[in-house]
Amino acid sequence: MPHMGFLTIGELARRTGLTTRTIRFYSDEGLLPPVHRTGAGYRLYDGASLARLELLRTLRELGLGLPDASAALAGAQSVARLARRHAELLDEQIRELQQRRAVLRAIARTETELEGVRLMKDLASMTDAERAALIDDFWDEVTAGLDINPDFDAGMRSAKPALPDDPSPEQLEAWLELAELVQDKDFRARIRAMGEAHSAARAAGETMDAPFEQTRDQWLNWTTRASEALAAGEPPTSATGRALAAEIASAFGKPAAEVAAEIASGTDARAERYWQLMAVINGWPQWPAQVPAAQWIAEALRTVG
């Protein structure tokens, strides 16, 4: 029971939900000095003590250590300043936790063995410069010794993964997937084969010198129209398919069947995934999946021969 208007440690415990042991510890540490003692030496507190204890509990729940909480209660540092500092520390902890989660998800997705865990962790903590170097190494290998249209080559290489200071879990996971993809030997071989086909076409006299942006935009126009036809349930043999195939063959200046073969050889879901992941990492607008549309176009081209 309160004694002469004072509160005992037990009463403080009942009002705050804290244990008597915790309150006694705070008192021993000087964070909650008693305002009076009984003849038997029992500590007594008042309403101001109760308010101070409630504030102390709040500060502790927000993550402040005892020194910072003590400084705040003593007025040595403002609560606002301490809150800002601890918010920054929490932000850093959150980033670290998100990075760990991204690594763990990547390990689970790829069923990485023990020896690959450290590699995953190292990939997650790379700097932008290190990420760019990994992408440059990929393009250096898949285009080495090939006669690639310089503008096209520069366009493909220009996209670099640049994570923001506070990346989302999705961006971190996208980077880990992209890093895994560009180091995959089969993927490198597939992109190398595409580069070899490009180089062979140039050696055969095809200029293939259309600017990268023009080539990209033209292809996006064709695949968008093909996607619309697909969504409408139109087969490649439809009038829409035949008209689009004729337009594409004319733009290439080759027989439709030959263009169909080129498109089929250059269509790869993993290559498309490369650009989708790059868009997630960099916060770019996401292009719709084009592989189904490319396959539809190739079939339409075969139809018109």
Secondary structure by P-SEA (a helix, b strand, c coil): ccccccccaaaaaaaccccaaaaaaaaaacccccccccccbbbbbcaaaaaaaaaaaaaaaacccaaaaaaaaaccccaaaaaaaaaaaaaaaaaaaaaaaaaaaaaaaacccccaaaaaaaaaaccaaaaaaaaaaaaaaaccccccaaaaaaaaacbbbbbcccccaaaaaaaaaaaaaaacaaaaaaaaaaaaaaaaaaaacccccccaaaaaaaaaaaaaaaaaaaaaccccccaaaaaaaaaaaaaacccaaaaaaaaaaaccaaaaaaaaaaaaaaccccccccaaaaaaaaaaaaaac
